[in-house]
Amino acid sequence: MAAIFLMIVLITISVQSIIAFDCNSANYENIMDCDQCIKCGGHWCISPGPNEPHCSFLWFGESKCTAYRENEIFPVFSKQRVDGNKTSMISPTFFADFMKVSDADKKTEFSTPVKVNIDVTPTEYSGSAPEVKLKKKNCNTDTCIRKLEIKLDGQFCSDSGGPVQHFMVPLKIENVTYAKAEYVVPCACQCSKNVSVDDPLCNHHGNLTCGVCTCSEDWTGERCDQKKPYDEREYIEHMNNGNVRGDVACIHEMRPDVDCSGNGRCGDYCICDNNKDGWQYFDWDNYCEDICMTTSEILYKDENGTSITFITYDETVSKKRDSKHRNIWVKCEEMINECKWTYFARKNVKNQIAVMISEKSCPNAEAVVGGVNVTALVVPLVIAAALAMAGVGYYVWQSKGGAPPLSKANYQGLDGPKTRVETNPVYIEPIKSYKNPTYGQQV
């Protein structure tokens, strides 16, 4: 019977790894992993209320966990019981139950002979030993009802065990087993099996499990909405034998007019130079592609450069050198989507690219110089200068008396234009009067 119960357990739960964690020193509110929370005897909430943690040593209650569904946390197991018969020394002879580390006590009643010593030493556990006690409840002439009380601590779940672990409690009289109690203990969460990759709740920068985002390497924050600072550790160049591509072994599609992107010589494959600025970034597997080519290709597809870290331009930083006295930052000038980019690029030990834009200009668009939006800066200055000049002109005009008053006397003495007036020879004098001869006659 015990084997059947264990078989059900193994079929029901898929394999999950149990990560080593010290529950004794755990601050439950800081635990952000459902498996660790359950393993330590905590309670897990997939959707906690505002300012509430996912993990708590105490029960959340409805007000603190808006959507608590225990079946998403714990697997469901049914109890099993075999009572035996009238000749059984102890009844039930077999009992199987489900128990959580967070359960305060688990109590099971057995009927036993009155005057016997019963050994209830637990077996088959892999972590810390369960605390087991068998207490008398009431007795009559022949039998006693005894309560088997069990308690687990935060070290019960073994790091080498699986997501579901178990232990046995044999009930022995004079070293003979007359009954067994078996307990199944979840040491990981059901929801941990369901991982939503690049979930929208994690801003597509992490995976969502049990309501918690696990961010990708370059991102952090509860919802993976904060990019980590760029790793400044020095890039390590990678040199190899390159790739052979048949009759075009040395031609890069971005620079088809030169061998090896202009950064090497052609043999059976591209052999990259090691005497040019930024040579440590040459890609031996891609026709000696340099960092400017790599970066411009990324920016051509996505000017926001989600896979690139943008850093504010700093001339002093752009002149830094590495341990081999090579320029860390390489100056690039590229036409990208009709815009002229002047920028500095580098890679770090993780092969991640960082860019500092020193100048960017686009047709009918705002210009950027030294990382500063020049258009946005200059236009207000021009407007301000025009207004200032207008103010100065107005002041000078007023200082000279301004406009003359609009009175009749000031305009009567003005001389008219010095022009000559003559008679038009073809001009005909208009008719001064005319009498209609038919006026007043009847028609």
Secondary structure, DSSP 4 states (H G I P E B T S, - for coil): -HHHHHHHHHHHS---------STT--GGG---HHHHHHTT-EE-SSB-TT--SEESS---TTTBTT--GGGTS-----EEE---TT-SSBSSEEEEE--TT-S-EEEEEEEESS--EE---BS-SSSPPEEEEEEEEE-SSEEEEEEEEE--TT-S-TTS-SEEEEEEEEEETTEEEEEEEEEEE-S-GGGG--BTT-GGGTTSEEEETTEEEE-TTEESTTS-EEPPP--PBP----------GGGTT-BTTBTTSGGGGTEEESSSEEE-SSSTTGGG-BTTTTTB-HHHHHHHHHHH-TT-TTSEE----HHHHT-B-TTS-BSSEEEEEEETTEEEEEEEEEBTT--EEEEEEEEE-TTS--EETTEEHHHHHHHHHHHHHHHHHHHHHHHHHHTT-SPP--THHHHT-----------TT--PPP-----TTTT---
